């Protein structure tokens, strides 16, 4: 906390308890505490969006609540300091709070009947989920044969949650999930699945299921499958929920709960959170279908999912149940056909198509083209051919076509002249990446998978989705591009080469390799050119996660109130929480430094520092921080300052390496100086100032850095155990990449100096403590130099190489 106990101590020495103005100072200190929390929460929101750090919507709602309450705290404390001036701010806070809550709010939940539905009824996705709705349309609109059965509606799931009072418990657990801690996901998943497994089914729901079972007959074996709301749409949820096969009628309730519980499996949680959908938005309907005993089964793609050959459709099939295919446990047979012909040909040289399959395959291709044309979207269709020759359709969903969302552009070609380590297999997801191989097995468990790995698999199981946030690419011995994991890899832009067979043994564990998925080759070494890929929030901008956060950030982080001297710097101009935060801080600082003038105390007088540096700086002496004999003057020079930590910081700011007038790197004609992140002050505005509370051995400094400011709080006495320097740095006018590179630079230098550093997004907190006076003053001097040399760097830094160069320059002076 930057408003330290010492700051409180000095202010109480200056204004004795019991005076009419003591409450103003207490409110000011509380306002600063809220201000610090506001900037922490804003930095966390920007990290979620710009760095793609995933978090459940429940956790994001909690962050919004904390931010909103801290903004409100600033307004309330400013109202105490300046009574009657904040009514407009209260109104704007309520407005922005409402908009943000609305954007993050769950949908309206229906707990009422119907709890089951037939495929020939009028249905909606909210009632029967994506899979159920698509299956109903296949039979009603296209006249296709589907298995007999019924749907247990999503209303039944919501009724079960309400009946057992689980919503608050579920939300509390989901809010604890952090994307960088897989163990938390595993722990939360286990607890949530247990809740569902143990939850009694509401009597009304059980009654309707029992009645629907009686309608379809008692002698059938059943397949019980998921049909989640928002499944099989923009977010496929491919393979993330459980299917229970060969279910006897008396086992229906157990199977139903298993499918519901799979909504909270580790991989399903990871996928949903990565996509950005809330738990209530993915209510679970369940399909109860007659069990099909197929001769062959598989998947039809109405076009090439990589986008490379849009005129070709493919069928992947296996003998028996198709579960082995979509689960990535086998290498299927593949045939293809041009969309404008009636010819069916094998995709491999060693595959012959049995005559009895020609007619069903032609019908499949024709059906896929018909549905894709009617829906104006390519299709991914699951099917089965039973032993009686019936062609049954099990599922249809939009087929995601991979575009430029690959981590590196697919046009990259392998380095010529270097023999590949491996050639072959099937391109399941496009792209070219480098990384260290990680062979997932008993010796190398999933929990130890390092970020940026090339994952080596035998089978491409849907459960591996939970590892994708730590993976650059995947190479697999088995699997199919029609498998569930391949579908998710295309959605997330992760290059994938599968079906390489025994050749995977050529890729040993822990080796640097380069995967060129489109060329079906793997090379030793890091051969992928360093091409700047679009940021993650651009690559995956169509995911609900980024759409929703982008909309919320519009009411949180934009800053319109830049210049305090401007006529528009007023409550009516606030357009975001950030504007309210900025306005409150400016007004609180102004109120604090005007109180000394109003009470007439000699020590309370603020002094303006006369300097050649382009900044306005006011000092308030609370204990021998300014030499005696200046009480009658409103202006002082640096020679009249006696505060040891301030003088040390000033030595750093005036170091020869700090070029205050250097402006050659920026086009000043096209960008006004007031809007610069690194500019410490305005060229014209006297109000755009910095403020310092000083004593002989104490400093509390609010120094402006463009849109934000820097806080330095330091005590430099003769007792090392009491000495410290606390430093907060954040914000800027550059883009998020430039700001985070500058934070990386500042963080690295501070760490080398000896500071303990914590970083959240573009916000940095650090502390140097419990050292001797001279060592601490030397550290503060380097801190001052650091502030000076980095003042515009969020506009200049473009990559890691520039960061390293600037670090070397800093320490070479």
C-alpha positions in Angstrom: 0.0 0.0 0.0 1.6 3.2 -1.2 -0.1 5.5 1.2 2.0 4.2 4.0 1.7 4.5 7.8 4.6 7.0 7.7 2.6 9.2 5.3 -0.2 9.1 7.8 2.2 9.9 10.6 3.6 12.9 8.9 0.2 14.3 7.9 -1.0 13.9 11.5 2.0 15.7 12.8 1.2 18.5 10.4 -2.5 18.7 11.2 -3.2 17.7 14.8 -6.2 15.4 15.5 -9.3 17.3 16.3 -8.9 20.0 13.7 -11.7 20.5 11.3 -9.4 19.4 8.4 -8.2 16.1 9.8 -11.1 14.2 8.2 -10.1 15.7 4.8 -6.7 14.1 5.1 -8.1 10.8 6.2 -10.4 10.8 3.2 -7.4 11.6 1.0 -5.4 8.7 2.2 -8.4 6.3 1.8 -8.9 7.7 -1.7 -5.3 6.9 -2.6 -5.8 3.3 -1.3 -8.9 2.9 -3.6 -6.9 4.5 -6.4 -4.2 1.9 -6.1 -6.8 -0.9 -6.1 -8.5 0.6 -9.2 -5.2 0.6 -11.2 -4.5 -3.0 -10.1 -8.0 -4.2 -11.3 -7.7 -2.2 -14.6 -4.3 -3.8 -15.2 -5.8 -7.2 -14.6 -8.6 -6.6 -17.1 -6.1 -5.5 -19.7 -4.0 -8.6 -19.1 -7.0 -10.8 -19.5 -7.8 -9.2 -22.9 -4.5 -8.3 -24.4 -2.5 -11.3 -23.2 -5.4 -13.7 -23.6 -5.2 -14.9 -20.0 -8.4 -16.9 -19.5 -10.6 -16.8 -16.5 -14.2 -17.9 -15.8 -16.9 -15.3 -16.1 -17.6 -15.7 -12.4 -14.0 -14.6 -11.7 -14.3 -11.7 -14.1 -17.6 -10.6 -12.4 -15.8 -10.6 -9.1 -13.0 -8.4 -10.5 -15.6 -6.0 -11.9 -17.3 -5.8 -8.4 -13.9 -5.0 -6.8 -13.1 -2.4 -9.4 -16.6 -0.8 -9.2 -16.5 -0.6 -5.4 -13.0 1.0 -5.5 -14.1 3.6 -8.0 -17.1 4.3 -5.8 -14.8 4.6 -2.8 -12.8 7.3 -4.6 -16.0 9.2 -5.4 -17.2 8.9 -1.8 -13.9 10.1 -0.4 -13.7 13.0 -2.8 -17.2 14.0 -1.8 -16.0 14.1 1.8 -13.1 16.3 0.8 -15.2 18.6 -1.4 -18.9 18.2 -0.3 -21.6 18.7 -2.9 -19.3 18.4 -5.9 -19.7 14.7 -6.9 -23.3 14.0 -7.7 -22.5 13.8 -11.4 -19.7 11.4 -10.7 -22.1 9.1 -8.7 -24.5 9.1 -11.6 -21.8 8.2 -14.1 -20.5 5.5 -11.8 -23.9 3.9 -11.7 -24.2 4.1 -15.5 -20.9 2.4 -16.2 -21.4 -0.1 -13.5 -24.8 -1.1 -15.0 -23.4 -1.4 -18.5 -20.5 -3.6 -17.4 -22.7 -5.9 -15.2 -25.2 -6.2 -18.1 -22.5 -7.3 -20.5 -21.3 -10.0 -18.0 -24.7 -11.0 -16.8 -26.0 -14.6 -17.3 -29.0 -15.3 -19.6 -32.5 -15.6 -18.2 -32.8 -19.1 -16.8 -36.0 -21.2 -17.4 -36.5 -23.8 -14.6 -40.0 -24.8 -15.8 -41.4 -27.6 -18.0 -41.1 -29.0 -20.6 -38.4 -31.3 -19.2 -38.4 -33.6 -22.2 -39.1 -33.0 -25.9 -39.6 -35.0 -29.1 -37.6 -34.4 -32.3 -40.8 -33.5 -34.3 -41.8 -30.6 -31.9 -41.0 -26.9 -32.3 -37.7 -26.6 -30.6 -35.1 -23.9 -29.8 -31.4 -24.1 -28.9 -32.0 -22.7 -25.5 -34.4 -25.7 -24.9 -32.6 -28.6 -26.5 -29.1 -27.5 -27.2 -27.2 -27.2 -30.4 -26.8 -30.9 -31.2 -30.5 -31.7 -30.4 -31.7 -28.8 -32.6 -29.5 -29.8 -35.5 -30.5 -33.4 -35.3 -34.2 -32.4 -35.3 -33.7 -30.2 -38.3 -32.0 -33.1 -40.2 -35.1 -35.2 -40.0 -37.7 -32.4 -40.3 -36.1 -30.2 -43.0 -34.0 -32.6 -44.9 -35.9 -35.9 -44.5 -32.9 -37.8 -43.2 -33.0 -40.8 -41.0 -31.9 -40.4 -37.3 -32.1 -42.8 -34.4 -35.3 -43.0 -32.5 -35.4 -41.2 -29.2 -36.1 -38.0 -27.3 -34.4 -35.0 -25.6 -34.1 -34.2 -21.9 -34.2 -30.4 -22.1 -31.8 -27.8 -20.7 -34.6 -26.7 -18.4 -34.2 -30.0 -16.6 -30.5 -29.2 -15.9 -31.4 -25.8 -14.6 -34.2 -27.3 -12.5 -31.7 -29.8 -11.0 -29.3 -27.0 -10.1 -32.0 -24.9 -8.5 -33.6 -27.9 -6.7 -30.3 -28.7 -5.0 -29.3 -25.1 -4.3 -26.1 -25.5 -6.3 -25.8 -22.2 -8.2 -23.9 -20.1 -5.6 -21.6 -23.1 -4.7 -20.8 -23.6 -8.4 -20.1 -19.9 -9.0 -17.9 -19.7 -5.9 -15.7 -22.6 -7.2 -15.6 -21.3 -10.8 -14.4 -17.9 -9.5 -11.2 -19.6 -8.1 -10.0 -20.9 -11.5 -6.9 -19.3 -12.9 -5.7 -20.1 -16.4 -2.1 -20.5 -15.3 -2.8 -23.1 -12.7 -4.0 -26.4 -14.1 -4.1 -28.0 -10.7 -6.9 -25.6 -9.6 -8.9 -26.6 -12.7 -8.5 -30.2 -11.8 -9.5 -29.7 -8.1 -12.6 -27.5 -9.1 -13.6 -30.1 -11.7 -13.5 -32.9 -9.2 -15.7 -31.0 -6.7 -18.2 -29.9 -9.3 -18.6 -33.4 -10.9 -19.2 -34.8 -7.4 -21.9 -32.2 -6.7 -23.8 -33.3 -9.9 -23.3 -37.0 -9.3 -24.8 -36.7 -5.9 -27.6 -34.4 -6.8 -31.1 -35.8 -6.6 -33.1 -35.3 -9.8 -36.2 -33.2 -9.2 -39.4 -35.3 -9.1 -41.1 -33.5 -11.9 -38.1 -34.0 -14.2 -37.8 -37.7 -13.3 -41.5 -38.2 -14.0 -41.2 -36.7 -17.5 -38.1 -38.8 -18.3 -39.9 -42.0 -17.1 -42.9 -41.2 -19.4 -40.7 -40.5 -22.4 -38.9 -43.8 -21.8 -42.2 -45.6 -21.9 -43.0 -44.1 -25.2 -39.9 -45.3 -27.0 -40.1 -48.8 -25.5 -38.4 -50.8 -22.8 -36.3 -53.3 -24.8 -33.8 -50.9 -26.4 -30.2 -50.3 -25.5 -29.6 -46.5 -25.5 -26.9 -44.0 -26.4 -27.1 -41.0 -24.0 -25.3 -38.0 -25.5 -24.8 -34.3 -24.6 -26.6 -31.5 -26.3 -25.2 -28.4 -24.6 -26.5 -24.9 -25.3 -23.9 -23.2 -27.5 -22.5 -26.6 -28.4 -21.9 -27.3 -32.1 -22.1 -23.6 -33.0 -19.4 -20.9 -33.1 -17.8 -23.0 -30.3 -17.9 -26.6 -31.1 -17.2 -28.2 -27.7 -16.0 -31.1 -29.9 -15.6 -34.2 -27.7 -15.6 -32.2 -24.4 -18.8 -33.8 -23.0 -19.3 -37.5 -22.2 -21.4 -40.0 -24.3 -22.7 -43.1 -22.5 -23.3 -46.1 -24.7 -25.2 -49.3 -24.3 -27.4 -47.9 -21.5 -30.2 -50.1 -20.3 -33.6 -48.4 -19.6 -33.2 -48.9 -15.8 -29.8 -47.1 -16.0 -31.1 -43.9 -17.6 -30.9 -41.7 -14.5 -27.4 -42.7 -13.8 -26.3 -42.1 -17.4 -28.1 -38.8 -17.4 -26.2 -37.5 -14.4 -22.9 -38.7 -15.9 -23.5 -36.6 -19.0 -24.5 -33.6 -16.9 -21.4 -34.0 -14.7 -19.2 -34.1 -17.8 -20.1 -30.4 -18.3 -17.6 -29.9 -15.4 -14.9 -32.2 -16.6 -11.4 -30.8 -16.6 -11.3 -30.5 -20.4 -14.8 -29.1 -20.8 -14.1 -26.4 -18.2 -10.9 -25.5 -19.9 -12.6 -25.3 -23.3 -15.6 -23.3 -22.0 -13.4 -20.8 -20.1 -11.0 -20.5 -23.1 -14.0 -19.7 -25.3 -15.4 -17.1 -22.9 -18.9 -18.6 -22.3 -20.4 -18.5 -18.8 -21.6 -21.6 -17.0 -25.3 -20.6 -17.3 -24.9 -20.0 -21.0 -24.0 -23.6 -21.5 -27.0 -25.3 -20.0 -27.0 -29.0 -20.7 -29.8 -30.8 -22.6 -29.3 -34.6 -23.2 -30.2 -36.8 -26.1 -31.6 -40.3 -25.4 -31.2 -42.3 -28.6 -31.7 -45.8 -29.8 -28.3 -47.5 -29.8 -27.0 -48.0 -33.4 -24.8 -51.0 -34.3 -23.0 -49.8 -37.4 -21.0 -51.7 -39.9 -19.0 -48.6 -40.6 -19.3 -45.1 -39.2 -17.5 -41.8 -39.6 -17.5 -38.1 -40.3 -18.2 -36.1 -43.5 -16.5 -32.7 -44.1 -18.3 -30.9 -46.9 -15.1 -29.0 -47.7 -11.4 -28.9 -46.7 -11.3 -27.6 -43.1 -7.8 -26.1 -43.7 -9.3 -23.9 -46.5 -6.6 -25.0 -49.0 -8.9 -27.1 -51.2 -12.5 -25.7 -50.8 -13.8 -27.7 -53.7 -13.2 -31.1 -52.1 -15.3 -33.0 -49.6 -13.9 -35.9 -47.5 -15.3 -38.9 -45.6 -13.3 -40.4 -42.7 -14.6 -43.8 -41.6 -13.8 -46.8 -39.5 -15.4 -50.2 -39.1 -17.9 -50.4 -36.2 -18.6 -47.5 -33.8 -17.3 -44.1 -34.9 -16.2 -43.2 -31.4 -12.7 -44.5 -32.0 -12.4 -42.1 -34.9 -13.6 -38.9 -33.3 -11.6 -39.7 -30.1 -8.4 -39.9 -32.1 -7.5 -43.5 -31.2 -7.1 -44.8 -34.7 -6.0 -43.8 -38.2 -9.2 -43.9 -40.3 -9.8 -44.6 -44.0 -10.3 -41.5 -46.0 -12.1 -41.0 -49.3 -12.8 -37.7 -51.2 -14.9 -36.3 -53.9 -15.1 -33.0 -55.8 -18.2 -31.1 -55.0 -19.0 -30.7 -58.7 -18.7 -34.4 -59.6 -20.2 -37.8 -58.7 -16.9 -39.5 -58.5 -15.7 -41.0 -55.2 -12.0 -41.8 -54.9 -9.7 -43.0 -52.1 -7.5 -40.4 -50.5 -4.6 -43.0 -50.1 -2.9 -45.2 -52.6 -3.5 -48.4 -50.7 -7.3 -48.0 -50.1 -9.9 -49.7 -52.2 -13.6 -48.8 -51.7 -15.9 -51.8 -51.5 -18.7 -51.7 -54.1 -21.4 -51.8 -51.5 -20.3 -48.5 -50.0 -20.3 -46.5 -53.2 -24.0 -45.6 -53.1 -24.0 -44.7 -49.4 -20.9 -42.6 -49.9 -22.4 -40.8 -52.9 -25.5 -40.0 -50.8 -23.4 -38.7 -48.0 -21.5 -36.3 -50.3 -24.8 -35.2 -51.9 -26.4 -34.7 -48.5 -23.4 -32.7 -47.2 -23.4 -30.4 -50.2 -27.2 -29.9 -49.9 -27.1 -29.0 -46.2 -24.0 -26.8 -46.7 -25.6 -24.9 -49.6 -28.9 -24.5 -47.7 -27.1 -23.3 -44.5 -24.6 -21.2 -46.5 -21.9 -22.8 -44.3 -19.7 -25.9 -44.6 -20.8 -28.8 -42.5 -19.2 -31.4 -40.2 -21.6 -34.4 -40.2 -21.4 -37.6 -38.2 -23.1 -40.7 -39.7 -23.3 -44.5 -39.4 -24.2 -47.3 -41.8 -25.9 -50.1 -40.0 -25.8 -53.8 -40.9 -29.2 -53.5 -42.6 -27.8 -50.9 -45.0 -29.6 -47.9 -43.4 -27.7 -44.7 -43.5 -28.3 -42.9 -40.2 -27.3 -39.3 -39.3 -26.1 -38.7 -35.8 -25.0 -35.0 -35.8 -24.5 -32.0 -38.0 -22.7 -28.8 -37.1 -20.9 -25.9 -38.8 -17.4 -26.8 -39.9 -14.8 -24.3 -38.7 -12.5 -23.3 -41.6 -9.0 -22.4 -40.5 -7.9 -19.0 -41.8 -5.1 -16.7 -40.6 -5.7 -17.8 -37.0 -2.7 -20.1 -37.0 0.0 -19.1 -34.6 2.4 -18.4 -37.5 1.3 -17.8 -41.1 0.9 -21.0 -43.1 2.8 -19.6 -46.1 6.1 -20.3 -44.3 8.1 -23.0 -46.1 10.8 -25.2 -44.6 14.5 -24.2 -44.9 15.9 -25.6 -48.1 18.9 -27.9 -48.0 18.2 -29.4 -44.6 16.8 -32.9 -44.5 13.6 -33.4 -42.5 13.6 -35.5 -39.4 10.1 -36.7 -40.2 7.9 -36.5 -43.3 4.4 -37.8 -43.6 1.1 -38.0 -41.7 -1.9 -35.7 -42.2 -2.2 -32.0 -41.7 -5.0 -31.6 -39.2 -4.4 -27.9 -38.4 -2.3 -25.4 -40.4 0.8 -23.5 -39.3 4.5 -23.5 -38.6 6.0 -23.4 -35.1 9.1 -24.2 -33.2 9.4 -25.7 -29.7 10.9 -28.3 -27.4 9.3 -31.8 -27.8 7.4 -33.2 -24.9 6.4 -36.9 -25.1 3.3 -37.4 -23.0 3.6 -40.7 -21.2 4.0 -42.1 -17.7 7.5 -40.7 -17.4 6.5 -37.3 -18.6 3.0 -36.5 -17.1 0.7 -33.7 -18.3 1.2 -31.7 -15.1 4.9 -31.1 -15.9 4.3 -29.9 -19.5 6.2 -26.7 -20.0 4.7 -23.7 -22.0 5.6 -23.5 -25.6 6.1 -27.3 -26.1 5.6 -29.4 -29.2 3.4 -32.1 -27.8 4.1 -35.7 -28.9 1.1 -38.0 -28.6 0.1 -41.6 -29.4 -3.7 -40.9 -29.4 -5.3 -37.5 -29.9 -7.9 -37.7 -27.1 -10.4 -35.0 -26.5 -9.1 -34.7 -22.9 -5.9 -33.2 -24.3 -7.8 -30.0 -24.8 -6.9 -29.1 -21.3 -3.2 -28.9 -22.3 -3.6 -26.6 -25.4 -2.8 -23.4 -23.5 0.7 -24.7 -23.0 1.3 -26.1 -26.4 2.8 -24.6 -29.6 2.0 -27.6 -31.8 1.1 -31.3 -31.8 2.5 -34.3 -33.6 0.6 -37.6 -33.1 1.1 -41.3 -34.0 -2.6 -41.9 -34.5 -5.7 -39.7 -35.0 -7.7 -38.1 -37.8 -8.3 -34.5 -39.0 -11.9 -35.4 -38.3 -11.2 -36.0 -34.7 -12.5 -33.8 -31.9 -9.0 -32.6 -30.8 -8.2 -31.6 -34.4 -11.4 -29.6 -34.5 -10.4 -27.7 -31.4 -6.8 -27.2 -32.6 -8.2 -25.5 -35.7 -10.4 -23.3 -33.6 -7.5 -22.2 -31.4 -4.9 -21.9 -34.2 -2.6 -24.7 -33.0 -0.6 -26.5 -35.8 -1.2 -30.2 -35.7 0.3 -33.1 -37.7 -1.2 -36.5 -37.0 -1.3 -40.1 -38.3 2.5 -40.2 -38.7 2.5 -43.9 -37.4 5.7 -45.5 -36.1 7.8 -42.6 -37.5 7.0 -40.6 -34.4 9.8 -42.5 -32.7 12.2 -40.2 -34.6 11.1 -37.3 -32.4 12.8 -37.9 -29.1 11.7 -36.1 -25.9 13.3 -32.8 -25.0 14.6 -31.8 -28.5 14.3 -28.5 -30.3 12.3 -29.0 -33.5 10.3 -27.0 -36.1 6.9 -28.3 -37.2 5.7 -27.3 -40.7 2.2 -28.8 -40.5 1.1 -27.9 -44.1 4.2 -29.5 -45.5 3.9 -32.5 -43.2 7.5 -32.2 -42.1 9.4 -31.8 -38.9 13.0 -30.6 -38.7 15.7 -30.4 -36.1 16.3 -26.9 -34.7 14.5 -23.6 -34.6 13.9 -23.0 -38.3 10.6 -21.0 -38.2 11.3 -17.4 -39.2 10.4 -14.8 -36.6 7.3 -13.4 -38.2 5.2 -11.2 -36.1 1.9 -12.9 -35.8 -1.3 -11.0 -35.0 -1.9 -10.6 -31.3 -4.1 -13.2 -29.7 -7.1 -10.9 -29.2 -7.0 -10.3 -33.0 -6.5 -14.0 -34.0 -9.4 -15.1 -31.8 -11.5 -12.0 -31.9 -14.7 -14.0 -32.8 -14.6 -16.0 -29.6 -17.1 -14.8 -27.0 -14.2 -14.3 -24.5 -12.7 -11.4 -26.5 -16.0 -10.0 -27.8 -17.4 -9.7 -24.3 -14.2 -8.4 -22.7 -13.7 -5.8 -25.5 -17.2 -4.5 -24.8 -16.6 -4.3 -21.1 -13.2 -2.6 -21.5 -14.9 0.2 -23.5 -16.5 1.3 -20.2 -13.4 0.7 -18.0 -10.1 1.7 -19.5 -10.4 4.4 -22.2 -9.1 7.8 -20.9 -10.6 11.0 -22.3 -9.8 13.3 -19.3 -6.1 13.9 -20.1 -5.4 17.6 -19.5 -6.6 19.0 -16.1 -6.4 22.5 -17.5 -8.8 21.7 -20.3 -12.4 23.0 -20.2 -13.5 19.5 -20.8 -11.8 18.2 -17.6 -15.1 17.9 -15.6 -17.4 15.2 -14.4 -19.8 15.6 -17.4 -17.0 14.5 -19.7 -16.4 11.1 -18.0 -16.9 8.2 -20.4 -15.3 5.4 -18.4 -14.3 4.2 -15.0 -10.8 5.4 -15.9 -12.0 8.9 -16.4 -13.7 8.9 -13.0 -10.5 7.6 -11.4 -8.4 10.2 -13.1 -10.8 13.1 -12.2 -11.0 12.0 -8.5 -7.3 11.7 -8.2 -6.6 15.2 -9.7 -9.3 16.8 -7.5 -8.0 15.1 -4.4 -4.4 16.1 -5.0 -5.6 19.7 -5.6 -7.6 19.7 -2.4 -4.8 18.3 -0.4 -2.3 20.9 -1.5 -4.7 23.7 -1.1 -5.5 22.9 2.5 -2.1 24.2 3.7 -2.8 27.5 2.1 -6.2 27.7 3.7 -5.2 27.0 7.3 -2.3 29.4 7.2 0.3 27.1 8.8 3.9 28.0 7.8 4.9 24.4 7.3 1.8 23.6 5.3 2.7 26.0 2.5 3.4 24.2 -0.8 6.5 25.3 -2.7 7.0 25.2 -6.5 10.4 23.8 -7.5 12.1 26.0 -10.1 13.9 23.8 -12.6 15.0 23.5 -16.2 13.4 20.2 -16.5 10.0 20.2 -18.4 7.8 19.5 -15.4 5.9 21.3 -12.7 6.7 20.0 -9.2 5.3 21.2 -5.9 6.7 20.2 -2.5 5.0 20.1 0.9 7.5 20.0 3.8 6.4 18.0 6.8 9.8 17.9 8.7 13.0 19.6 7.6 12.6 18.6 4.0 13.2 22.2 2.8 15.9 24.5 4.3 14.7 27.1 6.8 14.3 30.6 5.7 12.1 29.8 2.7 8.7 30.1 4.4 7.9 33.4 2.8 8.7 32.2 -0.7 6.3 30.2 -2.9 9.2 29.1 -5.1 12.4 27.3 -4.3 15.4 25.8 -6.1 16.9 22.3 -5.7 19.6 23.8 -3.5 17.0 24.7 -0.9 15.7 21.1 -0.7 17.2 19.1 2.2 15.2 15.9 1.9 17.8 13.1 1.3 15.6 10.7 -0.7 14.3 13.5 -2.9 17.8 14.7 -3.6 18.9 11.2 -4.5 15.9 10.8 -6.9 16.7 14.2 -8.4 20.3 13.2 -9.1 19.0 10.3 -11.1 16.4 12.4 -13.0 19.2 14.9 -14.0 21.7 12.2 -14.9 23.5 12.9 -18.2 22.0 9.8 -19.7 18.5 11.3 -19.4 17.8 13.3 -22.5 14.8 15.4 -21.6 14.8 17.3 -24.9 15.3 14.2 -27.1 12.3 14.1 -29.5 13.7 12.9 -32.8 12.1 9.5 -32.4 8.5 10.8 -32.4 6.3 12.7 -34.9 5.4 15.6 -32.7 3.4 17.3 -35.4 0.8 14.5 -35.5 0.5 14.0 -31.8 0.0 16.6 -29.1 2.5 16.4 -26.2 -0.2 16.2 -23.6 -1.3 12.7 -24.8 2.1 11.1 -24.5 2.6 8.2 -22.2 6.2 9.1 -21.4 5.9 12.8 -21.2 6.4 13.7 -17.6 4.6 17.0 -18.0 2.6 19.1 -20.3 4.3 21.8 -22.4 1.6 24.3 -21.4 -0.5 23.1 -18.5 0.7 24.3 -15.1 -2.0 22.1 -13.5 -0.5 19.0 -15.0 1.9 18.8 -12.1 3.7 16.5 -9.8 3.5 16.7 -6.0 5.9 15.6 -3.2 5.5 15.4 0.6 9.1 15.6 1.9 10.9 15.4 5.2 14.6 15.2 6.0 14.6 11.4 5.6 11.2 10.9 3.9 9.6 11.2 0.5 6.2 10.6 -0.9 6.1 11.6 -4.6 3.3 11.6 -7.1 5.0 12.2 -10.5 3.0 12.3 -13.7 3.9 10.1 -16.5 1.5 11.1 -19.2 -1.9 9.5 -18.7 -0.9 8.1 -15.3 1.7 8.9 -12.7 4.5 7.3 -10.8 4.4 6.9 -7.0 7.6 6.8 -4.9 7.4 6.3 -1.1 10.7 6.2 0.7 12.2 6.3 4.2 16.0 6.7 4.5 17.0 6.9 8.2 19.9 5.6 10.3 18.1 2.4 11.2 18.4 -0.1 8.3 15.5 -2.3 9.4 13.1 0.7 9.0 14.4 1.8 5.6 12.5 1.2 2.4 11.6 2.5 -1.0 8.3 1.5 -2.5 7.7 2.3 -6.2 4.6 2.0 -8.4 4.7 2.5 -12.1 2.1 2.0 -14.8 0.0 3.2 -17.7 1.0 5.0 -20.8 -0.3 6.2 -24.2 1.3 3.5 -26.3 -0.4 0.3 -27.3 -0.5 -2.6 -24.8 2.5 -4.3 -26.4 4.7 -1.1 -26.0 3.6 -0.6 -22.4 4.3 -4.3 -21.5 7.7 -4.1 -23.1 8.5 -1.0 -21.1 7.3 -2.7 -17.9 9.6 -5.6 -18.8 12.5 -3.2 -19.2 11.8 -1.4 -15.9 11.2 -4.7 -14.1 14.5 -6.2 -15.2 16.5 -3.1 -14.2 14.8 -2.8 -10.9 15.5 -6.5 -10.1 19.2 -6.0 -10.9 19.3 -3.0 -8.6 17.8 -5.1 -5.8 14.1 -4.3 -5.8 11.5 -7.0 -5.3 9.1 -6.6 -8.2 5.5 -7.6 -8.9 3.9 -7.1 -12.3 0.3 -7.2 -13.3 -0.2 -6.3 -17.0 1.2 -2.8 -17.4 1.2 -2.1 -13.7 4.4 -2.6 -11.6 4.9 -2.6 -7.9 8.3 -2.9 -6.3 10.1 -2.5 -3.0 13.7 -2.1 -1.8 13.9 -2.4 2.0 15.9 -3.1 5.2 19.2 -1.8 3.9 21.6 0.9 5.0 20.9 4.6 4.3 23.7 5.0 1.7 22.8 1.9 -0.2 19.2 2.9 -0.2 20.0 6.4 -1.5 22.1 4.9 -4.2 19.1 2.7 -5.2 16.8 5.7 -5.3 19.3 7.6 -7.4 19.2 4.7 -10.0 15.4 4.7 -9.8 15.4 8.4 -10.7 17.6 7.7 -13.7 15.4 4.9 -14.7 12.3 7.1 -14.6 14.0 9.6 -16.8 15.4 7.3 -19.5 12.1 5.3 -19.8 9.7 8.2 -20.1 8.8 7.7 -23.7 9.8 4.1 -24.3 6.3 2.7 -24.6 6.2 4.6 -27.9 9.6 3.3 -29.0 10.0 -0.3 -27.9 9.0 -2.8 -30.6 10.5 -6.2 -29.5 12.6 -8.1 -27.0 15.9 -7.2 -28.7 15.2 -3.5 -28.1 14.5 -4.2 -24.5 17.9 -6.0 -24.1 19.7 -3.2 -25.8 18.2 -0.6 -23.5 19.1 -2.6 -20.4 22.7 -2.8 -21.6 22.8 0.9 -22.2 21.4 1.7 -18.8 24.1 -0.1 -16.9 26.9 0.9 -19.3 26.7 4.6 -18.3 
